[in-house]
Amino acid sequence: MTEKDRRLAAAKERASGDSRARVARAPTRRRALVALALAGLVHSGKALAQASAVGEAAGASGTSGDPTSPGAPAPGATDAAPAPAGTDSSAAPVVPAPSAPEPSAATAAPAPEAAAPVKAKEPTPPATPPASADSDKSDSKPLTTGTVRLLEHFYEGGIGYGFNGPLAAEGMDGSIGLTSVRVAENYGNLARLTVGMLVAMGQSDSAYVGSTYGYNYRIDYYRPLTDAERAAQAEQLSDALSGNYVMDLAVYTSGLFGAHSGKAKGKGFEFYLGGMTDLGTVNDLPAVLQITGGMSYLLAHGVPFKAGEGPNSDAAQAQGMMGVPASIHHETVSYMNFGVMLRAIVPINRYLEGMAQWDANILSLFDTGGKRLKSDGQLWTSPLRVGASVNATDRIFLRGNVSLNGFGSYGFGSYADAGVRF
């Protein structure tokens, strides 16, 4: 064998030895990898089982898991899987299995639900003795609150019956019959609407600045309102619509329900609209003063007057001077009022209250001494009325007054009305 053949044979022997060594090592590496995978699965199963056991123990006892309790792994301890026999530990590194997470107080177990608050048992009230008849009367609502009603909203309606009233004149031979239907509103929307309309009618979108005059002509000049003036007008209208007012309307008819048959009868109206102010308290009840504007007109035909009295008295006296016996004569009489009404209402108790009313007639300033009555049968007087009101309940009332028809032509009258409030 030549040297070349010996080298070739040695090379083949070395190659075959390396192949056998690789073949021998390959199964050993595969077995190591499989063992590591099995060890990881075993460790993960143990960790899951331990965590489940800790959670069940914490949920059953209501406390968080204790890392030192039996069955739990010690902190930091790891389960290393033993290497299978016949494996080379130096051939492949052993990867340590992950340790089980250490349970904490915040995540080990859910916090117990808050207990519902327990309602305290209310003490049993002491037994009360049976109420007596006197206590029942004191606790029950009174039938009437008296003048307290005047500070609240209500409507009032009724019918009236009387004699003369503002038509009373000196020298009458008999009386004038009066019947009426009366409605009133206290602190109501109808009065607010009426006052708002009157305020709106007095407003304008321009302001007068002056006039120029010439032969048989006059020119007036106006300017538009400023924003401030328009705002002031709007505020005035708002105040008018939100105020508290009293309104009173009496319509006199010619013999309601056939009353005053065969007698001279008055017909017409009296209307009042305004406000109210407090006068203090009397017997723990409010006293008030109503201040309103007033308009009135009443007319009666066939009013009997004594000879020499009333309208056309001069003609009757002339007949007497001519030898004709003076006799009663019948005339037409009218009453007209435009001015301010003052009405004071003072309580005596809840069921009874006094009233005094004066109609300050501006027209009376132009007729002193009753001259117009003598000339054309017109009465421009300022009547004074004094009376009382009986309140059976807050819903039913009866009211009456006597009147003195002065200044100038004096005459007495009486009037009463009854009705309901709602």
Phi, psi and omega in degrees: 000130182280169180297325181293320181291323179296318179297320180293322179291322178295321180295320179296322181294322179293321180295320179292325177295319178296322180295318180294323179294320180292322179294324180287325183281332184300313178296325181297320180291321179294320179296323179295317179296319178296321180295319179296319179296318179295321179296319178298317179297318180298317181294319179296320178297317178298317181297317179296320180295319179294316180297320179295320179295320179295316180297318179294320179294321180291318179294327180285324184266347181078011180238162179285159180297141179256117182296343181262003182288159181298143178091347179264141181290147179294146179304133177085349181284144179232151177260107178268125180285133179294143180288137179296151182295146178083007179261152180263112183292336180277344183289322181223136180290143179271121180272124180292141179289145179294141181281153178293138179297138181286123180296142178242165182292334184279330187239357184294319183210145178295146180291141179296144179295144180292135180289141179296140180297139181270120181289126180292140180287124181289140179292144180286124181295147180294146180296133180261144179291154179300138181291141179273171179296325181294319180291327177297320180292322183287329182274341182286155180289134180293156180295327179218146177261004178070218185286358174301331181299333183292347178264007183233175181273131174198164173244156183219136178216143180191179177239150184234159182212132181189190182225137171067287183058225180291351179271000181294129181225151180291139177093002179288144175250081186127202184217167178250128180280140180232132168223147186208162168244127187237136173230145180217153179226133179243118179056049183246171183284331180295319177294320178299317180296320180296315179295320178298321178295319179296320179294317180296324179294333180274357181262159181215163178264009178215165181236139181285134181241344179156178181218156171238146184238148174215191181292110176065029175205162175213135179242125178260144182241137180229159176230152177295151178288147174282168178299322180294321179291322177294321178295322179295320177295319179296322178292321177298317180294321178296318178297321180295322182282346181250005182279173177250125186226163171241142180223136185221126180226125175239124178252117181270129182250164181273085176076067178297132181057029177077015181289156177058044178295136179076014182235154173297137186236143178262147176217153183149212183205160169226130183227133180226139178212126181181208183237192185214144178231157185273136176253009182103199181237146175228122183055041178065020177235147183287140169253139187228160174233118177269129180237114185224164165276151184222143173224135181215147171207123178229148183218139177220135178254151176069035179283126181281134176235150176290162179298131180082005181241157174073193180298149179059026179292332179295322178294321179294320178295324179295325178294323178294323179291335180272006177092002177272128182300131177290140182219174178293137178236150183252133185225167174263130181236139177229152177235133179225135183223137172213111184179218185239136177251132175243122181229115178261132179238117184238125182282142170262315168205191183295333186262345186224136179215146179264156183218139173224129184227134176229126175264104179279094185276118179297328183294338180294340177293340182256010180214076177274136178083006178067035182293326182290330175298318180293323187278310185223015174076021179263137177248115175248063188258170176240087186291146175246129183235136178229132182197195182213158179231134178250125181252099177297318171216182174291349183255342184234135181218159173221128187224146178211157179205161171243150185230146173243115187269076177243181354273147179112273178261117186263141176193153183251150177214173178213154184200145177216148175215154180223150181182198184232158174242147178206000000 
